[in-house]
Amino acid sequence: MRRFLATLAATTFLTGAAAAATIYPIDRATILVGSPFDFKVEFAGLVKPEDVKITVNGQHYKAVFGKDMAFTEKEEKADASAVVARGVILSQPGIYTVEATAGNETKRVVWDVYDTAATPKAKNIIFFLGDGLSVAHRTGARIMSKGVTEGKANGRLNMDMLDRMAFIGTSSVDSIAVDSANSMSAYMTGHKTSVNALGVYADRTPGSLDDPRVETIAEALRRQTGKSIGVVATAEIEDATPAAVVSHTRRRADKADIVEMIYNVKPDVVLGGGSAYFLPQATAGSKRKDDKDYIQLFKDAGYALATDKTELAAAADSNQPKVLGLFHTGNMDVTLDREFLKKGTVSKFPNQPGLVEMTKVALDRLSKNPEGFFLMVEGSSIDKMSHPLDWDRSLFETIEFDKAIGLAREFAAKNPDTLIIATGDHTHGFSIIGTVDDEKPGSDMREKVGTYDKAGFPNYKDENGDGYPDKVNVTKRLAMFANNFPDYYETFRPHLDGPFVPAVQDENKNYIPNAAYKDIPGAVLRAGNIPKDGDTGVHAVDDVVLQAQGPGSEAFKGYMEESDVYRVLVDVFALGKNQLGN
């Protein structure tokens, strides 16, 4: 890449020259004033630098961007040219019309550069993300946890009590469907992007780390405030949702690189799984391909290290200002296995904390900062158990997630300058249609499914008052099904031996029903409705529900996009204004 130092002010029209194929940020992008972003124009063919004109609101681009551009005559894997300017900052709010011309074709995009309140509306934000959280998850968790009598719920979830609400549309730049990466990235940057992307616009080059970047909320907080930052998840801490708080990559699987990005931002509290990507390659169990020891680097940076719940309690009581907790080499075990059935990998990691314990430590530690904090808490395995159609485990995860929200509500009651948000990044095609009653006569499990008035009420009990049903395999339980699935055997029962594995690969690399469930009495073969290369259920495109309480929550209403949610976050923290005095 060589510096594009040509004037660009004059345009020579080329016979048959290529149009500007794409401009990043894209049309209708919303950009926080003062927030750095990368500008890129990808042309549809080869052009010469002297034959290109780029204007912003009718002015030469440099008069507005204050930067020269780098010109690439031929991008890798593309028979086409491009220009890039890194770290562009727009210091004035307003509507910006950007035009890029090559020859007789022009590409135009319009951006909305917005300002924020002059002073913060809240001191703290606690952002809860239930990965895959759908309405049916909430309904099922409420029924399991609280029960229903004569048509009325016997109690409310904590998230039910958050008094502001909006529907959130989650489609991506390249699809009506989303994954956790690009949806959470839109929440954490204010920019929509493509499936699998984090903190970047996905360009056409094959490299995953050179795409046009946009600022994440963690970077904005570091740039503009003295607030603390916390990231808590039950997944690998490099997984899509927690990674979106800090990361820039086209490929969410760049987990070793994401660890470096976490280290560069240095959130004050980092709690979750995924230690395999922190360990140097010579260490048993490492998934790195280099010799970097990020656990040692974090310790050298002043972090207290915790690898189980005992060490987490000790770290919380230590004088070290920052905490790194890594409680599993991969994703942490789910609540039903960790606390009740002792299945999964609990025998290898027997002392894992849960989401409630991690959230409590994070709140205690972050609240020591008089400037306030931003905390992201993910209920990761609502999604991870919904993909394999393991609805009982996903509902236990939803109950645990809701308990963590309860901690935040208790905190906010004592600290009313706190905004709480609870939402999902996407939904699953999951519904509750009634009950399954083992006491109905016969061996045909389909005939034991009760719908309408024959459903009645399930017989879950919570006699110890911990918020979870004492048993998941009660005789009359929720009838829960997916609307998308591979070929699999439906058993109509909870899976007590470990998480459900609905499909396995055959010799042709197609997924077929897992025969391990074939001979369970009453099991029914369901012919799948997704392509045969899919082994689990997929995300649904339905809107997600967002609920909130506290200062600034009145902005959540009606229909919004994830990028609109970011706009509320930065307004509540007044991130359009420099609060550091530099």
C-alpha positions as MATLAB code, in Angstrom:
seq = 'MRRFLATLAATTFLTGAAAAATIYPIDRATILVGSPFDFKVEFAGLVKPEDVKITVNGQHYKAVFGKDMAFTEKEEKADASAVVARGVILSQPGIYTVEATAGNETKRVVWDVYDTAATPKAKNIIFFLGDGLSVAHRTGARIMSKGVTEGKANGRLNMDMLDRMAFIGTSSVDSIAVDSANSMSAYMTGHKTSVNALGVYADRTPGSLDDPRVETIAEALRRQTGKSIGVVATAEIEDATPAAVVSHTRRRADKADIVEMIYNVKPDVVLGGGSAYFLPQATAGSKRKDDKDYIQLFKDAGYALATDKTELAAAADSNQPKVLGLFHTGNMDVTLDREFLKKGTVSKFPNQPGLVEMTKVALDRLSKNPEGFFLMVEGSSIDKMSHPLDWDRSLFETIEFDKAIGLAREFAAKNPDTLIIATGDHTHGFSIIGTVDDEKPGSDMREKVGTYDKAGFPNYKDENGDGYPDKVNVTKRLAMFANNFPDYYETFRPHLDGPFVPAVQDENKNYIPNAAYKDIPGAVLRAGNIPKDGDTGVHAVDDVVLQAQGPGSEAFKGYMEESDVYRVLVDVFALGKNQLGN';
ca = [
       0.000    0.000    0.000;
       1.481    3.399   -0.917;
       0.421    6.829    0.262;
      -2.305    8.393   -1.828;
      -0.879   11.904   -2.101;
      -2.555   12.957   -5.320;
      -4.792   15.963   -5.104;
      -8.084   14.079   -5.768;
      -9.644   17.508   -6.266;
      -9.943   17.103  -10.032;
     -11.751   14.195  -11.640;
     -10.863   12.664  -14.977;
     -13.760   10.696  -16.435;
     -12.720    7.239  -17.585;
     -14.366    5.333  -20.374;
     -15.786    2.189  -18.770;
     -14.231    3.012  -15.394;
     -15.521    1.200  -12.325;
     -17.998    2.664   -9.916;
     -17.255    2.944   -6.225;
     -18.665   -0.389   -5.126;
     -18.805    0.157   -1.391;
     -18.154    2.917    1.130;
     -17.476    2.231    4.816;
     -19.085    3.359    7.078;
     -22.162    2.348    5.122;
     -25.197    4.379    4.162;
     -27.363    5.430    7.145;
     -24.522    4.795    9.576;
     -24.905    6.553   12.908;
     -21.601    7.829   14.305;
     -20.849    9.322   17.714;
     -19.251   12.729   17.361;
     -15.520   12.527   18.082;
     -15.483    8.725   17.822;
     -12.636    7.398   15.629;
     -13.495    5.177   12.674;
     -11.791    3.881    9.534;
     -13.014    5.179    6.180;
     -12.705    2.962    3.136;
     -13.868    3.018   -0.447;
     -13.784   -0.253   -2.375;
     -13.984    0.209   -6.141;
     -15.525   -2.406   -8.380;
     -12.488   -2.456  -10.657;
      -8.975   -1.089  -11.132;
      -8.704    2.709  -11.075;
      -5.905    5.251  -10.990;
      -5.545    7.594   -8.010;
      -5.741   10.662  -10.192;
      -9.099    9.464  -11.544;
     -10.820    9.399   -8.168;
     -12.761   12.139   -6.426;
     -14.067   11.933   -2.854;
     -16.099   14.706   -1.289;
     -17.786   15.157    2.076;
     -20.702   17.607    2.052;
     -19.355   18.907   -1.236;
     -15.860   19.595    0.118;
     -12.612   17.802   -0.624;
     -12.427   14.945    1.847;
      -9.229   16.182    3.498;
     -10.871   19.444    4.507;
     -13.314   17.423    6.620;
     -11.326   14.304    7.589;
      -8.029   16.109    8.089;
      -6.216   13.062    6.721;
      -4.618   11.801    3.547;
      -5.644    8.416    2.211;
      -3.696    5.289    1.453;
      -4.306    3.957   -2.056;
      -4.122    0.298   -3.025;
      -4.051   -0.296   -6.754;
      -5.119   -3.946   -6.494;
      -6.461   -5.460   -3.298;
      -5.619   -9.023   -2.389;
      -8.034  -11.526   -3.952;
      -9.819   -8.665   -5.761;
      -9.121   -7.266   -9.201;
     -10.010   -3.835   -7.895;
      -8.617   -0.762   -6.143;
      -9.357    0.841   -2.786;
      -8.576    3.859   -0.617;
      -8.421    3.886    3.181;
      -8.094    6.526    5.886;
      -7.618    5.173    9.408;
      -8.824    6.868   12.576;
     -11.061    9.508   11.031;
     -12.775   11.784   13.568;
     -15.750   14.031   12.893;
     -15.887   16.703   15.555;
     -19.180   18.312   14.594;
     -22.604   16.643   14.678;
     -24.804   16.751   11.617;
     -25.686   14.993    8.388;
     -22.679   14.078    6.256;
     -23.049   13.166    2.583;
     -20.030   11.325    1.213;
     -19.540   10.828   -2.518;
     -16.853    8.753   -4.210;
     -16.504    8.985   -7.976;
     -14.415    7.023  -10.442;
     -15.116    7.827  -14.056;
     -18.777    8.350  -14.800;
     -20.138    6.429  -11.817;
     -20.716    7.697   -8.276;
     -21.398    6.025   -4.948;
     -23.040    8.098   -2.250;
     -23.708    7.420    1.450;
     -25.242    9.603    4.147;
     -24.162    9.466    7.782;
     -25.854   10.799   10.898;
     -23.145   12.107   13.225;
     -24.770   12.684   16.586;
     -23.867   14.454   19.801;
     -24.826   13.479   23.342;
     -26.002   15.158   26.498;
     -23.574   17.664   27.972;
     -23.481   15.907   31.331;
     -23.975   12.235   32.258;
     -27.460   11.072   33.226;
     -26.207    8.057   35.159;
     -23.017    7.121   36.951;
     -23.193    3.401   36.173;
     -24.583    1.180   33.422;
     -25.153   -2.545   33.878;
     -25.848   -4.175   30.518;
     -27.285   -7.701   30.720;
     -27.219   -9.751   27.547;
     -29.102  -13.029   27.544;
     -27.583  -14.771   24.558;
     -30.463  -16.111   22.483;
     -32.989  -14.867   25.040;
     -36.464  -15.305   23.554;
     -39.920  -14.661   24.983;
     -40.414  -18.401   25.509;
     -37.250  -18.567   27.628;
     -38.676  -15.921   29.921;
     -42.070  -17.604   30.048;
     -40.570  -21.011   30.784;
     -38.208  -19.644   33.431;
     -41.098  -17.889   35.155;
     -43.243  -21.034   35.165;
     -40.399  -23.268   36.352;
     -39.225  -20.848   39.016;
     -42.461  -19.262   40.255;
     -45.303  -21.513   39.152;
     -48.815  -20.684   37.938;
     -52.073  -20.993   39.884;
     -55.483  -20.601   38.249;
     -53.985  -18.773   35.307;
     -51.874  -16.252   37.245;
     -48.132  -16.383   37.759;
     -47.173  -16.924   41.386;
     -44.333  -14.457   41.093;
     -42.356  -12.253   38.735;
     -38.881  -12.524   37.301;
     -36.469   -9.726   38.073;
     -36.399   -8.769   34.415;
     -40.203   -8.497   34.496;
     -39.800   -5.648   36.969;
     -37.673   -3.453   34.690;
     -40.197   -0.784   33.772;
     -39.155    0.435   30.301;
     -39.454   -1.708   27.191;
     -38.614   -1.784   23.479;
     -38.555   -4.289   20.660;
     -35.123   -4.601   19.073;
     -34.563   -5.541   15.443;
     -31.399   -7.577   14.985;
     -30.790   -7.986   11.250;
     -27.243   -7.636    9.957;
     -25.621   -5.814    7.034;
     -25.441   -8.983    4.957;
     -28.507  -10.933    6.141;
     -31.859  -10.682    7.890;
     -30.374  -13.164   10.389;
     -27.604  -12.509   12.897;
     -25.103  -14.313   15.049;
     -23.977  -13.222   18.483;
     -20.894  -11.443   17.144;
     -22.403   -8.898   14.804;
     -25.515   -8.312   16.917;
     -23.584   -7.631   20.113;
     -21.086   -5.596   18.113;
     -23.930   -3.313   17.019;
     -24.954   -2.877   20.673;
     -21.353   -2.102   21.667;
     -20.327    0.181   18.759;
     -23.496    1.668   17.293;
     -22.617    0.270   13.863;
     -24.414   -2.589   12.144;
     -22.054   -5.116   10.603;
     -21.901   -8.561    9.020;
     -22.323  -12.027   10.499;
     -19.218  -13.112   12.482;
     -17.778   -9.572   12.613;
     -16.780   -7.650   15.745;
     -16.070   -3.911   15.810;
     -15.381   -3.705   12.065;
     -17.120   -3.335    8.753;
     -16.475   -6.592    6.902;
     -14.592   -5.689    3.737;
     -13.666   -7.913    0.777;
     -10.042   -8.632    1.686;
      -9.307  -12.129    3.047;
      -7.468  -10.920    6.143;
      -9.690  -10.784    9.227;
      -7.787   -8.151   11.201;
      -7.428   -5.342    8.621;
     -11.101   -4.462    8.085;
     -12.322   -0.904    8.728;
     -12.631   -0.440   12.484;
     -15.159    1.439   14.570;
     -14.783    2.371   18.215;
     -16.163    0.035   20.880;
     -17.824    1.272   24.046;
     -14.851    0.169   26.132;
     -12.525    2.236   23.960;
     -14.893    5.215   24.135;
     -14.949    4.957   27.926;
     -11.161    4.819   28.109;
     -10.892    7.790   25.735;
     -13.492    9.982   27.416;
     -13.876    8.972   31.075;
     -12.217    7.530   34.137;
     -14.904    4.889   34.590;
     -14.166    1.243   35.290;
     -15.130   -1.522   32.875;
     -16.265   -5.052   33.651;
     -16.926   -8.053   31.400;
     -18.587  -11.168   32.835;
     -19.705  -14.265   30.910;
     -20.229  -17.974   31.405;
     -18.762  -18.625   27.935;
     -15.150  -18.333   26.918;
     -14.313  -14.724   27.645;
     -13.079  -14.465   24.030;
     -16.452  -15.636   22.732;
     -18.533  -13.346   20.548;
     -20.583  -11.468   23.138;
     -17.871  -10.568   25.667;
     -15.407   -9.986   22.839;
     -17.713   -7.381   21.292;
     -17.030   -5.025   24.207;
     -13.414   -4.574   23.073;
     -12.653   -6.340   19.790;
     -11.980   -5.677   16.120;
     -11.999   -8.665   13.785;
     -13.940   -9.952   10.808;
     -13.736  -13.445   12.248;
     -15.096  -14.130   15.727;
     -12.967  -17.300   15.814;
      -9.778  -15.188   16.130;
      -9.837  -15.936   19.841;
      -6.098  -15.725   20.478;
      -6.084  -12.254   18.875;
      -9.151  -11.273   20.904;
      -7.255  -12.052   24.117;
      -4.656   -9.513   23.024;
      -7.433   -6.993   22.364;
      -8.843   -7.581   25.851;
      -5.356   -7.032   27.256;
      -4.911   -3.814   25.282;
      -8.111   -2.313   26.719;
      -7.643   -3.905   30.159;
     -11.166   -4.021   31.582;
     -10.934   -3.792   35.357;
     -12.873   -7.024   35.885;
     -12.756   -9.952   33.443;
     -14.568  -13.140   34.533;
     -15.492  -16.218   32.510;
     -14.058  -19.281   30.792;
     -11.565  -19.648   27.969;
      -8.183  -19.922   29.720;
      -6.885  -22.069   26.829;
      -6.370  -18.918   24.748;
      -4.416  -17.175   27.514;
      -1.812  -19.931   27.902;
       1.431  -20.168   25.871;
       1.457  -22.966   23.311;
       3.861  -25.108   25.344;
       1.323  -25.356   28.182;
      -0.925  -28.416   28.118;
      -4.398  -27.473   26.935;
      -3.295  -24.239   25.247;
      -5.004  -23.192   22.022;
      -2.487  -20.473   21.215;
       0.054  -20.798   18.429;
       2.663  -18.584   20.073;
       4.576  -18.352   23.334;
       2.694  -15.421   24.830;
       1.536  -16.005   28.393;
      -1.396  -13.660   28.852;
      -2.159  -14.897   32.333;
       1.279  -13.699   33.401;
       0.883  -10.472   31.426;
      -2.393   -9.722   33.220;
      -0.803  -10.520   36.578;
       2.106   -8.207   35.743;
      -0.479   -5.518   34.927;
      -1.837   -5.711   38.470;
      -4.638   -8.248   38.149;
      -5.539  -10.703   40.877;
      -5.989  -14.134   39.269;
      -8.810  -16.532   40.160;
      -9.328  -20.011   38.697;
     -12.205  -21.248   40.895;
     -14.834  -19.851   43.241;
     -12.522  -20.036   46.273;
      -9.855  -17.997   44.528;
     -12.525  -15.610   43.237;
     -13.617  -14.893   46.799;
      -9.981  -14.307   47.780;
      -9.407  -12.030   44.799;
     -12.506  -10.048   45.694;
     -11.098   -9.481   49.168;
      -7.595   -8.590   47.955;
      -6.176   -5.093   47.622;
      -5.438   -5.556   43.930;
      -7.642   -3.191   41.930;
      -8.285   -5.537   39.009;
      -9.493   -9.132   38.747;
      -9.008  -11.758   36.037;
     -11.085  -14.866   36.619;
     -10.730  -17.827   34.255;
     -12.699  -20.810   35.521;
     -12.608  -23.232   32.596;
     -10.414  -23.869   29.576;
     -13.545  -23.552   27.414;
     -17.144  -22.595   28.125;
     -18.188  -22.942   31.739;
     -20.612  -25.710   32.678;
     -24.288  -24.819   32.739;
     -26.306  -24.398   35.923;
     -28.234  -27.665   35.708;
     -25.002  -29.653   35.382;
     -22.870  -27.526   37.701;
     -25.270  -27.229   40.607;
     -27.636  -30.191   40.325;
     -26.707  -33.099   38.048;
     -22.906  -32.809   38.228;
     -22.617  -33.714   34.550;
     -20.781  -32.116   31.652;
     -17.181  -31.312   32.634;
     -17.950  -30.609   36.285;
     -15.682  -33.461   37.380;
     -12.740  -31.676   35.700;
     -13.725  -28.214   36.941;
     -15.602  -28.946   40.188;
     -15.448  -25.526   41.816;
     -16.739  -23.175   39.113;
     -18.601  -20.067   40.268;
     -21.937  -19.234   38.695;
     -23.094  -16.073   36.993;
     -24.590  -14.689   40.206;
     -21.325  -15.068   42.126;
     -19.325  -13.491   39.304;
     -21.772  -10.598   38.966;
     -21.600   -9.933   42.710;
     -17.811   -9.754   42.666;
     -17.885   -7.503   39.610;
     -20.365   -5.096   41.198;
     -18.442   -4.992   44.464;
     -15.134   -4.297   42.735;
     -16.320   -1.858   40.061;
     -18.429    0.208   42.469;
     -15.275    1.224   44.329;
     -14.506    3.646   41.503;
     -16.055    7.031   42.389;
     -16.250    7.835   38.656;
     -18.651    4.939   38.054;
     -18.547    1.930   35.766;
     -19.859    0.020   32.768;
     -20.516   -3.672   33.362;
     -21.549   -6.183   30.690;
     -22.950   -9.477   32.000;
     -23.765  -12.287   29.575;
     -25.976  -15.277   30.269;
     -24.056  -17.161   27.603;
     -25.545  -20.621   27.672;
     -29.185  -19.716   27.225;
     -28.058  -19.820   23.604;
     -25.544  -22.633   23.917;
     -28.216  -24.962   25.269;
     -30.894  -23.752   22.835;
     -28.852  -24.691   19.778;
     -28.909  -28.411   20.689;
     -32.597  -28.152   21.616;
     -31.827  -28.719   25.312;
     -34.640  -26.548   26.597;
     -34.485  -27.577   30.258;
     -30.855  -26.532   30.506;
     -31.559  -23.295   28.657;
     -34.354  -22.435   31.118;
     -32.120  -23.085   34.120;
     -29.619  -20.706   32.470;
     -32.401  -18.133   32.099;
     -33.261  -18.443   35.794;
     -29.600  -17.928   36.728;
     -29.400  -14.928   34.377;
     -32.478  -13.457   36.035;
     -30.963  -13.942   39.474;
     -27.969  -11.886   38.363;
     -30.383   -9.158   37.264;
     -31.817   -9.338   40.779;
     -28.395   -8.452   42.193;
     -28.267   -5.446   39.900;
     -31.710   -4.321   41.035;
     -30.569   -4.543   44.667;
     -27.482   -2.517   43.765;
     -29.566    0.092   41.932;
     -31.922    0.419   44.900;
     -28.915    1.702   46.884;
     -27.327    3.453   43.915;
     -30.174    5.062   41.950;
     -27.742    6.678   39.515;
     -27.512    3.273   37.790;
     -29.085    2.306   34.459;
     -29.924   -1.395   34.096;
     -30.600   -2.909   30.671;
     -31.586   -6.513   29.971;
     -31.988   -7.807   26.439;
     -30.988  -10.515   23.976;
     -28.815  -10.494   20.895;
     -31.137  -12.715   18.875;
     -33.916  -15.204   19.452;
     -34.338  -18.939   18.957;
     -37.209  -20.723   17.278;
     -38.511  -22.041   20.590;
     -42.061  -22.376   21.903;
     -43.879  -23.853   24.881;
     -47.121  -25.487   23.753;
     -48.426  -27.131   26.926;
     -47.271  -29.997   29.132;
     -45.977  -33.553   28.930;
     -47.747  -35.806   31.453;
     -46.010  -39.120   32.187;
     -49.045  -40.329   34.117;
     -51.233  -40.450   31.034;
     -51.707  -44.087   30.009;
     -49.804  -45.704   27.156;
     -46.257  -45.614   25.807;
     -46.751  -43.116   22.974;
     -45.102  -39.934   24.223;
     -46.949  -37.808   21.663;
     -50.212  -38.810   23.344;
     -48.817  -37.585   26.661;
     -48.522  -34.042   25.300;
     -51.353  -31.897   26.615;
     -52.501  -28.807   24.703;
     -55.196  -26.222   25.451;
     -57.320  -27.336   28.436;
     -55.606  -30.737   28.449;
     -52.301  -29.048   29.298;
     -53.244  -28.108   32.846;
     -50.249  -27.002   34.909;
     -46.800  -28.566   35.389;
     -45.845  -29.897   38.841;
     -42.439  -28.309   39.379;
     -41.772  -27.470   43.040;
     -39.263  -25.196   44.731;
     -39.505  -26.310   48.331;
     -36.049  -25.021   49.294;
     -36.819  -21.563   47.894;
     -33.668  -21.233   45.800;
     -35.596  -20.152   42.696;
     -34.885  -23.355   40.785;
     -37.272  -26.301   40.571;
     -36.136  -29.040   42.950;
     -36.398  -31.548   40.106;
     -36.289  -31.032   36.368;
     -37.664  -34.490   35.547;
     -41.036  -34.040   37.178;
     -43.936  -36.173   35.989;
     -45.789  -33.255   34.428;
     -43.454  -30.805   32.784;
     -43.374  -28.171   30.096;
     -43.789  -29.354   26.499;
     -41.074  -27.399   24.699;
     -40.184  -27.667   21.030;
     -38.159  -25.973   18.298;
     -39.485  -24.754   14.979;
     -36.162  -25.486   13.237;
     -33.938  -28.517   13.700;
     -31.802  -31.194   12.047;
     -33.057  -34.765   11.840;
     -33.186  -35.956   15.438;
     -35.005  -38.153   17.947;
     -37.400  -36.207   20.177;
     -37.543  -37.885   23.599;
     -40.059  -35.553   25.306;
     -37.855  -35.749   28.429;
     -35.068  -33.805   30.157;
     -31.591  -35.115   29.353;
     -30.169  -36.158   32.697;
     -26.940  -37.742   31.438;
     -25.535  -34.525   29.998;
     -26.372  -31.899   27.389;
     -28.405  -33.112   24.422;
     -26.558  -33.944   21.178;
     -29.355  -34.182   18.598;
     -27.322  -35.045   15.495;
     -23.959  -36.535   14.540;
     -22.038  -36.663   11.269;
     -22.088  -39.637    8.944;
     -19.345  -40.712    6.535;
     -20.599  -38.178    3.971;
     -20.292  -35.290    6.440;
     -24.062  -34.954    6.621;
     -25.744  -34.758   10.003;
     -28.020  -37.631   10.898;
     -30.092  -38.350   14.036;
     -27.988  -39.344   17.030;
     -28.807  -43.025   17.522;
     -28.016  -42.738   21.240;
     -31.602  -41.531   21.731;
     -33.296  -43.891   19.289;
     -34.297  -46.576   21.786;
     -35.513  -44.293   24.574;
     -39.139  -45.389   25.097;
     -41.487  -43.193   23.124;
     -38.765  -41.362   21.160;
     -39.995  -39.959   17.834;
     -37.907  -39.260   14.750;
     -38.349  -35.686   13.538;
     -37.359  -35.026    9.953;
     -35.317  -31.845    9.927;
     -36.139  -28.611    8.132;
     -32.656  -27.063    7.932;
     -29.869  -28.097    5.524;
     -28.174  -31.405    6.284;
     -24.882  -29.706    7.103;
     -26.533  -28.259   10.218;
     -26.248  -30.207   13.467;
     -28.341  -27.985   15.745;
     -31.181  -25.507   15.699;
     -30.444  -22.031   14.382;
     -31.203  -18.464   15.430;
     -34.578  -16.980   14.641;
     -35.084  -13.543   13.083;
     -37.782  -12.452   15.552;
     -37.330   -9.159   17.399;
     -35.876   -9.390   20.884;
     -37.332   -7.679   23.940;
     -35.291   -5.063   25.810;
     -36.256   -3.902   29.287;
     -34.570   -1.257   31.387;
     -34.806    0.877   34.498;
     -32.977    3.900   35.811;
     -31.718    7.235   34.453;
     -32.005    7.362   30.673;
     -34.266    4.314   30.413;
     -37.120    6.459   29.123;
     -35.347    6.467   25.742;
     -36.168    2.797   25.268;
     -39.551    2.546   23.587;
     -41.270    1.202   20.501;
     -39.096   -0.391   17.832;
     -35.335    0.176   17.863;
     -32.182   -1.278   16.322;
     -29.150   -2.395   18.348;
     -27.315    0.659   17.000;
     -30.041    2.851   18.545;
     -29.369    1.184   21.900;
     -25.717    2.211   21.697;
     -26.834    5.767   21.076;
     -28.730    5.663   24.378;
     -25.701    4.223   26.200;
     -23.337    6.953   25.056;
     -25.922    9.651   25.712;
     -26.447    8.425   29.278;
     -22.685    8.600   29.825;
     -22.320   11.848   27.779;
     -19.556   10.280   25.702;
     -19.846   13.020   23.105;
     -18.070   15.230   25.636;
     -14.518   14.791   26.864;
     -14.712   14.294   30.612;
     -10.964   13.823   31.128;
     -10.025   17.425   30.460;
      -7.384   16.581   27.857;
];
